[in-house]
Amino acid sequence: MAAFVVMEDTRFFRHDGFEREQIERALWFNLGAGRFARGASTISQQTARNLWLGMDRSLGRKLQEAMLTAMLEDKLDKRRI
């Protein structure tokens, strides 16, 4: 598990499910590219997407992912996620 956390989300145990700075960087990068070229998903966001959502890269799907991530973080311990 430690290797996975280091590779995917080094601040996993310290954030609330969202890396706002990385989200902002990805937003500006993607706006400049004119497409979804860079992601900023945390392990919690990836878990929500993989359990309940598809790989669609739309804004609507990202909003659903954010709501599900917040619920995961509220209800479950990090080790359970």
DSSP file (Angstrom, degrees, kcal/mol; ACC not computed):
  #  RESIDUE AA STRUCTURE BP1 BP2  ACC     N-H-->O    O-->H-N    N-H-->O    O-->H-N    TCO  KAPPA ALPHA  PHI   PSI    X-CA   Y-CA   Z-CA
    1    1 A M     >        0   0    0      0, 0.0     4,-2.5     0, 0.0     5,-0.2   0.000 360.0 360.0 360.0 -40.0    0.0    0.0    0.0
    2    2 A A  H  >  +     0   0    0      1,-0.2     4,-2.4     2,-0.2     5,-0.2   0.900 360.0  50.4 -60.5 -41.7    2.8    2.4    0.9
    3    3 A A  H  > S+     0   0    0      1,-0.2     4,-2.2     2,-0.2    -1,-0.2   0.903 110.1  50.6 -63.9 -40.5    4.3    2.1   -2.6
    4    4 A F  H  > S+     0   0    0      2,-0.2     4,-2.6     1,-0.2     5,-0.4   0.930 110.8  48.4 -62.3 -45.9    1.0    2.8   -4.2
    5    5 A V  H  X S+     0   0    0     -4,-2.5     4,-2.5     1,-0.2     7,-0.2   0.911 111.3  50.6 -62.0 -42.6    0.4    5.9   -2.1
    6    6 A V  H  < S+     0   0    0     -4,-2.4     4,-0.3    -5,-0.2    -1,-0.2   0.899 116.1  41.7 -62.2 -40.8    3.9    7.2   -2.9
    7    7 A M  H  < S+     0   0    0     -4,-2.2    -2,-0.2    -5,-0.2    -1,-0.2   0.866 127.9  27.2 -75.4 -36.2    3.3    6.7   -6.6
    8    8 A E  H  < S-     0   0    0     -4,-2.6    -3,-0.2    -5,-0.2    -2,-0.2   0.819 135.4  -0.6 -98.8 -34.8   -0.2    8.0   -6.9
    9    9 A D    ><  -     0   0    0     -4,-2.5     3,-2.2    -5,-0.4     4,-0.2  -0.537  52.6-175.2-165.0  80.8   -0.9   10.5   -4.1
   10   10 A T  T 3  S+     0   0    0     -4,-0.3     3,-0.3     1,-0.3    -4,-0.1   0.734  89.8  48.1 -61.7 -23.7    1.9   11.3   -1.6
   11   11 A R  T >> S+     0   0    0      1,-0.2     3,-2.3    -6,-0.1     4,-1.3   0.197  74.9 121.5 -99.6  16.4   -0.3   13.6    0.5
   12   12 A F  T <4 S+     0   0    0     -3,-2.2     3,-0.4     1,-0.3    -1,-0.2   0.849  75.3  45.6 -48.4 -46.3   -3.2   11.0    0.7
   13   13 A F  T 34 S+     0   0    0     -3,-0.3    -1,-0.3     1,-0.2    -2,-0.1   0.502 115.7  48.3 -80.4  -2.1   -3.2   10.8    4.5
   14   14 A R  T <4 S+     0   0    0     -3,-2.3    -1,-0.2     3,-0.0    -2,-0.2   0.549  99.6  68.8-114.3 -11.4   -3.0   14.6    4.9
   15   15 A H  S  < S-     0   0    0     -4,-1.3     4,-0.1    -3,-0.4     0, 0.0  -0.595  79.1-119.5-107.9 172.0   -5.7   16.0    2.5
   16   16 A D  S    S-     0   0    0      2,-0.5    57,-0.1    -2,-0.2     3,-0.1   0.096  75.7 -72.9 -95.5  21.8   -9.5   15.8    2.6
   17   17 A G  S    S+     0   0    0      1,-0.2    25,-0.4    -5,-0.2     2,-0.4   0.258 114.4  80.2 106.8 -11.0   -9.8   14.0   -0.7
   18   18 A F        -     0   0    0     23,-0.1     2,-0.8    26,-0.1    -2,-0.5  -0.989  59.0-155.6-133.6 138.2   -8.8   17.0   -2.9
   19   19 A E     >  -     0   0    0     21,-0.4     4,-2.5    -2,-0.4     3,-0.4  -0.818  19.1-174.9-106.9  86.3   -5.5   18.5   -3.9
   20   20 A R  H  > S+     0   0    0     -2,-0.8     4,-2.6     1,-0.3     5,-0.2   0.843  78.7  53.4 -57.1 -39.5   -6.7   22.0   -4.7
   21   21 A E  H  > S+     0   0    0      1,-0.2     4,-2.2     2,-0.2    -1,-0.3   0.918 111.9  45.4 -62.5 -42.6   -3.4   23.3   -5.9
   22   22 A Q  H  > S+     0   0    0     -3,-0.4     4,-2.6     2,-0.2    -2,-0.2   0.869 111.3  53.3 -69.1 -36.1   -3.0   20.4   -8.3
   23   23 A I  H  X S+     0   0    0     -4,-2.5     4,-2.6     2,-0.2    -2,-0.2   0.928 109.9  48.1 -62.8 -44.4   -6.7   20.8   -9.5
   24   24 A E  H  X S+     0   0    0     -4,-2.6     4,-2.4     2,-0.2     5,-0.2   0.921 111.8  49.2 -62.7 -44.0   -6.0   24.5  -10.2
   25   25 A R  H  X S+     0   0    0     -4,-2.2     4,-2.4     1,-0.2    -2,-0.2   0.926 112.7  47.4 -60.9 -44.4   -2.8   23.7  -12.1
   26   26 A A  H  X S+     0   0    0     -4,-2.6     4,-3.0     2,-0.2    12,-0.2   0.899 109.7  54.5 -64.3 -40.0   -4.6   21.1  -14.2
   27   27 A L  H  X S+     0   0    0     -4,-2.6     4,-2.5     2,-0.2    -2,-0.2   0.950 111.9  42.4 -58.1 -51.0   -7.5   23.5  -14.8
   28   28 A W  H  X S+     0   0    0     -4,-2.4     4,-2.1     2,-0.2    -1,-0.2   0.897 115.3  50.1 -64.6 -40.2   -5.2   26.2  -16.3
   29   29 A F  H  X S+     0   0    0     -4,-2.4     4,-2.1    -5,-0.2    -2,-0.2   0.938 113.0  46.3 -61.9 -46.6   -3.2   23.6  -18.2
   30   30 A N  H  X>S+     0   0    0     -4,-3.0     4,-1.6     2,-0.2     5,-1.3   0.860 109.9  53.3 -67.4 -36.6   -6.3   22.1  -19.7
   31   31 A L  H  <5S+     0   0    0     -4,-2.5    -1,-0.2    -5,-0.2    -2,-0.2   0.921 111.3  47.0 -62.6 -42.1   -7.8   25.5  -20.6
   32   32 A G  H  <5S+     0   0    0     -4,-2.1    -2,-0.2     1,-0.2    -1,-0.2   0.859 114.9  46.0 -65.3 -36.1   -4.6   26.3  -22.4
   33   33 A A  H  <5S-     0   0    0     -4,-2.1    -1,-0.2     2,-0.2    -2,-0.2   0.694 104.2-131.7 -80.1 -19.3   -4.6   23.0  -24.2
   34   34 A G  T  <5S+     0   0    0     -4,-1.6     2,-0.3     1,-0.2    -3,-0.2   0.693  78.6  56.4  75.8  18.0   -8.3   23.3  -25.1
   35   35 A R  S   <S-     0   0    0     -5,-1.3     2,-1.5    -6,-0.2     3,-0.3  -0.966 103.3 -76.9-163.6 171.8   -8.9   19.7  -23.8
   36   36 A F        +     0   0    0     -2,-0.3     3,-0.1     1,-0.2    -9,-0.1  -0.668  66.8 142.8 -80.7  91.1   -8.6   17.5  -20.8
   37   37 A A        +     0   0    0     -2,-1.5     2,-0.4     1,-0.2    -1,-0.2   0.671  59.1  40.0-104.7 -23.3   -4.9   16.8  -21.1
   38   38 A R        -     0   0    0     -3,-0.3    -1,-0.2   -12,-0.2     2,-0.2  -0.990  66.4-158.7-133.7 137.1   -3.8   16.7  -17.5
   39   39 A G        -     0   0    0     -2,-0.4    -2,-0.0    -3,-0.1   -12,-0.0  -0.613  14.4-169.8-107.8 170.9   -5.5   15.2  -14.4
   40   40 A A        +     0   0    0     -2,-0.2   -21,-0.4     2,-0.1     2,-0.2   0.001  31.1 153.9-147.2  30.8   -5.2   15.9  -10.7
   41   41 A S        -     0   0    0    -19,-0.1     2,-0.1   -23,-0.1   -23,-0.1  -0.430  31.2-146.4 -74.3 136.3   -7.1   13.1   -9.2
   42   42 A T     >  -     0   0    0    -25,-0.4     4,-2.6    -2,-0.2     5,-0.2  -0.364  35.2 -98.2 -84.3 173.2   -6.3   11.9   -5.7
   43   43 A I  H  > S+     0   0    0      1,-0.2     4,-2.5     2,-0.2     5,-0.2   0.900 126.9  53.6 -60.0 -39.9   -6.7    8.2   -4.6
   44   44 A S  H  > S+     0   0    0      2,-0.2     4,-2.2     1,-0.2    -1,-0.2   0.916 110.1  46.3 -62.0 -42.9  -10.0    9.1   -3.1
   45   45 A Q  H  > S+     0   0    0    -28,-0.3     4,-2.5     2,-0.2    -2,-0.2   0.902 112.3  50.5 -66.3 -40.9  -11.2   10.6   -6.4
   46   46 A Q  H  X S+     0   0    0     -4,-2.6     4,-2.8     2,-0.2    -2,-0.2   0.887 109.5  52.0 -63.3 -38.8   -9.9    7.6   -8.3
   47   47 A T  H  X S+     0   0    0     -4,-2.5     4,-2.3     2,-0.2     5,-0.2   0.940 110.3  47.4 -63.3 -47.7  -11.7    5.3   -6.0
   48   48 A A  H  X>S+     0   0    0     -4,-2.2     4,-2.4     1,-0.2     5,-0.6   0.930 114.6  47.2 -58.6 -46.4  -15.0    7.2   -6.4
   49   49 A R  H  X5S+     0   0    0     -4,-2.5     4,-1.8     1,-0.2    -2,-0.2   0.935 114.1  46.2 -61.8 -47.0  -14.6    7.1  -10.2
   50   50 A N  H  <5S+     0   0    0     -4,-2.8    -1,-0.2     1,-0.2    -2,-0.2   0.827 117.3  43.1 -69.2 -32.0  -13.7    3.4  -10.4
   51   51 A L  H  <5S+     0   0    0     -4,-2.3    -1,-0.2    -5,-0.2    -2,-0.2   0.892 135.0   6.1 -79.8 -40.1  -16.5    2.3   -8.1
   52   52 A W  H  <5S+     0   0    0     -4,-2.4     2,-0.3    -5,-0.2    -3,-0.2   0.571 116.2  55.1-125.7 -12.3  -19.4    4.4   -9.4
   53   53 A L     << -     0   0    0     -4,-1.8     2,-0.1    -5,-0.6     8,-0.0  -0.803  66.9-122.4-126.4 164.8  -18.5    6.3  -12.5
   54   54 A G        -     0   0    0     -2,-0.3    -1,-0.1     1,-0.0    -2,-0.1  -0.147  39.6 -93.3 -90.8-168.2  -17.1    5.7  -16.0
   55   55 A M  S    S+     0   0    0     -2,-0.1    -5,-0.0    -5,-0.1    -1,-0.0   0.292  72.6 139.0 -93.2   8.6  -14.1    7.1  -17.6
   56   56 A D        -     0   0    0      1,-0.1    -2,-0.0     5,-0.0    -3,-0.0  -0.273  46.3-149.1 -51.9 136.7  -16.0    9.9  -19.3
   57   57 A R        +     0   0    0      4,-0.1     2,-0.2     5,-0.0    -1,-0.1  -0.214  49.2 129.9-106.7  42.2  -14.0   13.1  -19.1
   58   58 A S     >  -     0   0    0      1,-0.1     4,-1.8   -22,-0.0     5,-0.1  -0.535  69.0-118.5 -93.7 162.5  -16.8   15.6  -18.9
   59   59 A L  H  > S+     0   0    0      1,-0.2     4,-2.1     2,-0.2     5,-0.2   0.882 114.8  55.9 -64.3 -39.1  -17.3   18.4  -16.4
   60   60 A G  H  > S+     0   0    0      1,-0.2     4,-2.1     2,-0.2    -1,-0.2   0.905 107.2  48.3 -60.3 -42.9  -20.6   16.8  -15.2
   61   61 A R  H  > S+     0   0    0      1,-0.2     4,-2.5     2,-0.2    -1,-0.2   0.885 109.7  53.0 -66.2 -37.9  -18.8   13.5  -14.4
   62   62 A K  H  X S+     0   0    0     -4,-1.8     4,-2.1     2,-0.2    -2,-0.2   0.870 108.2  50.8 -65.3 -36.4  -16.0   15.4  -12.6
   63   63 A L  H  X S+     0   0    0     -4,-2.1     4,-2.1     2,-0.2    -2,-0.2   0.908 110.6  48.5 -66.6 -41.8  -18.7   17.2  -10.4
   64   64 A Q  H  X S+     0   0    0     -4,-2.1     4,-2.5     1,-0.2     5,-0.2   0.923 110.6  52.0 -60.7 -44.1  -20.3   13.8   -9.6
   65   65 A E  H  X S+     0   0    0     -4,-2.5     4,-2.5     1,-0.2    -2,-0.2   0.890 107.9  51.9 -59.7 -41.1  -16.8   12.5   -8.7
   66   66 A A  H  X S+     0   0    0     -4,-2.1     4,-2.2     2,-0.2    -1,-0.2   0.914 110.3  47.6 -64.2 -42.9  -16.2   15.4   -6.4
   67   67 A M  H  X S+     0   0    0     -4,-2.1     4,-1.9     1,-0.2    -2,-0.2   0.924 114.2  46.4 -64.7 -43.9  -19.5   14.8   -4.5
   68   68 A L  H  X S+     0   0    0     -4,-2.5     4,-2.6     2,-0.2    -2,-0.2   0.877 110.8  53.3 -66.0 -37.5  -18.8   11.1   -4.2
   69   69 A T  H  X S+     0   0    0     -4,-2.5     4,-2.7    -5,-0.2     5,-0.2   0.919 107.3  51.0 -62.8 -44.4  -15.3   11.8   -3.0
   70   70 A A  H  X S+     0   0    0     -4,-2.2     4,-1.7     1,-0.2    -1,-0.2   0.895 111.5  48.3 -61.1 -39.9  -16.5   14.2   -0.3
   71   71 A M  H  X S+     0   0    0     -4,-1.9     4,-2.2     2,-0.2     5,-0.2   0.918 110.9  50.3 -67.1 -43.0  -18.9   11.5    0.9
   72   72 A L  H  X S+     0   0    0     -4,-2.6     4,-2.7     1,-0.2    -2,-0.2   0.946 112.1  47.3 -57.1 -49.4  -16.2    8.8    0.9
   73   73 A E  H  < S+     0   0    0     -4,-2.7    -1,-0.2     1,-0.2    -2,-0.2   0.825 113.8  48.6 -64.0 -32.3  -13.9   11.1    2.9
   74   74 A D  H  < S+     0   0    0     -4,-1.7    -1,-0.2    -5,-0.2    -2,-0.2   0.858 121.2  33.0 -74.8 -36.0  -16.7   11.9    5.3
   75   75 A K  H  < S+     0   0    0     -4,-2.2     2,-0.3    -5,-0.1    -2,-0.2   0.731 112.5  55.6 -96.9 -24.8  -17.8    8.3    6.0
   76   76 A L  S  < S-     0   0    0     -4,-2.7     2,-0.1    -5,-0.2    -1,-0.0  -0.830  75.4-116.5-119.7 150.7  -14.6    6.2    5.7
   77   77 A D    >>  -     0   0    0     -2,-0.3     4,-1.8     1,-0.1     3,-0.8  -0.470  37.3-112.1 -70.4 149.9  -11.2    6.1    7.3
   78   78 A K  T 34 S+     0   0    0      1,-0.3    -1,-0.1     2,-0.2    -2,-0.0   0.878 117.9  55.2 -54.9 -40.7   -8.3    6.7    4.9
   79   79 A R  T 34 S+     0   0    0      1,-0.2    -1,-0.3     2,-0.2   -66,-0.0   0.823 106.7  51.4 -65.3 -29.1   -7.1    3.0    5.2
   80   80 A R  T <4        0   0    0     -3,-0.8    -1,-0.2     1,-0.2    -2,-0.2   0.861 360.0 360.0 -74.0 -36.3  -10.6    1.9    4.2
   81   81 A I     <        0   0    0     -4,-1.8    -1,-0.2    -9,-0.1    -2,-0.2   0.515 360.0 360.0 -63.2 360.0  -10.6    4.1    1.1
